[in-house]
């Protein structure tokens, strides 16, 4: 007889709610009149995310934490729920940025009609009629649903399904920029092709691991690997799966899409995606490596260590020579992936270990990057956003508050004390050093010095340089964007000044389980 | 009480930043309030110890020994004086940053927790960066960037040491960053040496010491003189403060192990800084480079690690702070009159500005270690310890006094003596400027003849340090 697997709806309803809202969004798109769509979609998405966030908090505080459900396909444990909550928080900010329509004369940052070729009469008509894509909200909700599943996936298949659910909407969203559409579409195509390849490689690795262990469940793979020791099959599988995940997080040598996509995608998408994807991908990566491949640590740690070193050095070095703010932040995101990988080299402990360090880093980085890109979307010239670093000169004099807030985000990314980034950096370095990975930590410190250079140079340009004639100006945004930026800044500072509560929460949440 | 001492200037910085009317008066008021708070803490200052970040073992722990008192007094006295000196050509942003700098500097001098020390150590850089970048010479943005890159680079290396302590401390049981707990840790020889190297690099950049001193002259050249005073006389002291408190205090064996190298670096700094100073045409670069020489002597006193050396180094830090502050401020007044810092374009100012010339000479001679002025006492103590360490070290160190006499007197001669050639009349110091300089000169004279209070504050701190080091040897 075939028994249907038991599913604990009590712990899974936040994820299901987000996916349901996504489906409802598609229905709205089909049936609601055009005029009502924007408001309906935005309020639906916001309400769904808030309810899901409340649900996640309830699950996190509840007693059923740590249970596996759906035949072990999903594992609702402390770190998983924490990362889900983080994804939801960042996504709330993302919705607010998506809905921003005051920056560009009453239209959103998304193309009026994606199907109209750039430069054709069809495109002109679309923009004259003030069309806009409200499909972006359901697309985003699908991606959020996928990310939430990714954080709690307990077996290989679920991992892959979640990866695809979160990736496909991202490819689409990347290509929808209203301005500089060719750049945006090129970025989307690049992202999609490389992403599809990496998914294929991931799937291949997954098959090999299944072939080795005879099971999809991460916990069982861990048991088998501990019992039988390493085999070429398993190692090849680990390597190929790692490629898939390293691609998503933008680690060298799989990083080449990052600056292009960060630059080409509509800035609200970049803001949300850079934070949320990284959170989900690292949550999945931690679980996979610690639970399923924990016994093989001696083999994958050196390899990941080398990748971390390359990622930090190349990311930071390339960021130094960028002249575009979004590309610079893109390469800085690569460098941050390297720092996070440094944290992955540590071990899970009962107290403050790797899991806590990486998740705290993601928290601090998530808010900083969300806020930083939100500010990038405000700095505009006659032809939309101004990416060129030189035209940001003198912003500290014309708009001291905006520039100062941007400086806070930059300082946090640079890891200066009294910002969340510092505690994050401290944590991942401590985790790695505790596991005896001092060479990697030494490189990490060196890369941090390089990274500080371009963050501080940005501050220098804003505050100490005289503005040029075509200097960018700050457009006053709607309240939603202002609130997102302000809250991100407050969170960034609070995480640095009183990190205790979040750290304790993470310590209480424990490690990833299988 | 110590918490209040730190919070008063910090609150002052915030209020100054937002105050629409008379922000400078508010800033000065807060600086005076900090001075009063500082004086009160000289008499009564119970230690504070509150848990701050529990999972990391970080405490909001403040404590103050005699050495801390000296540094706190130096800071709280210099800041209001500098504010008076800065009133004409600095806006309210500078005043707010100056108070923020004071708050973080006081926090480093009173921190009883290594993590707290580190946070304050790094946080001082942000105000300093903006103070250099927003006021000063035409190349100030570059100078600010160079300053910050050096300092943050050093800071990140120190972060390595900070994390190293955490790892050792968690392996020994529950993690704690209290300096008193860390001092009792049993660290393996290798780890201890690495931690020492990381800390020493950070403090050598801060102090600064050869070969990581190159930011110093560029910064003092471009920054305004009030900024330079806060940087060189207060902020750089954190470097030598850290060497005593953290290098000798926490890893004494590794400090003894590294002493030969440190002594060589210190000697190079002493001679090289002084020789470079002699050759400078820019008065502000000159004063900056003299400090390199002085910091070499302070470091020498610290690592010779005798009673005389350590007491001398602590006194030296105070006296150098006062003397160099006077030098910078007087030079600033001079430059404001002449519109240039180039020594070769000044001549014969003695007759037009006798008070300015006289105070420059007193401050300069104090810098050169003339007996009867306060720096002499500390210099002699350091030199005694240098001879104790090795006669050759002593001989090289003594050249500092000769070279110092050359750079001070030759600069004086070029600026103030000779036939006057005044294209436009130059006024002497006005009452505000005298009010700034006079307390510093009086302090130089007073502590030259009565060094007792300083020595009795420093001695009790030195005793345990020397005992630990001798036990280690």
Interface residues (C-beta under 8 A of the other chain):
Chain A: X351 X352 X356 X411 X414 X415 X416 X417 X418 X422 X423 X425 X426 X429 X430 X433 X434 X441 X442 X445 X448 X449 X452 X453 X456 X457 X459 X460 X463 X464 X465 X498 X499 X500 X503 X504 X506 X507
Chain B: X52 X53 X54 X55 X56 X118 X119 X120 X122 X123 X125 X126 X129 X130 X133 X134 X140 X141 X144 X145 X148 X149 X152 X153 X156 X157 X159 X160 X162 X163 X164 X166 X167 X170 X175
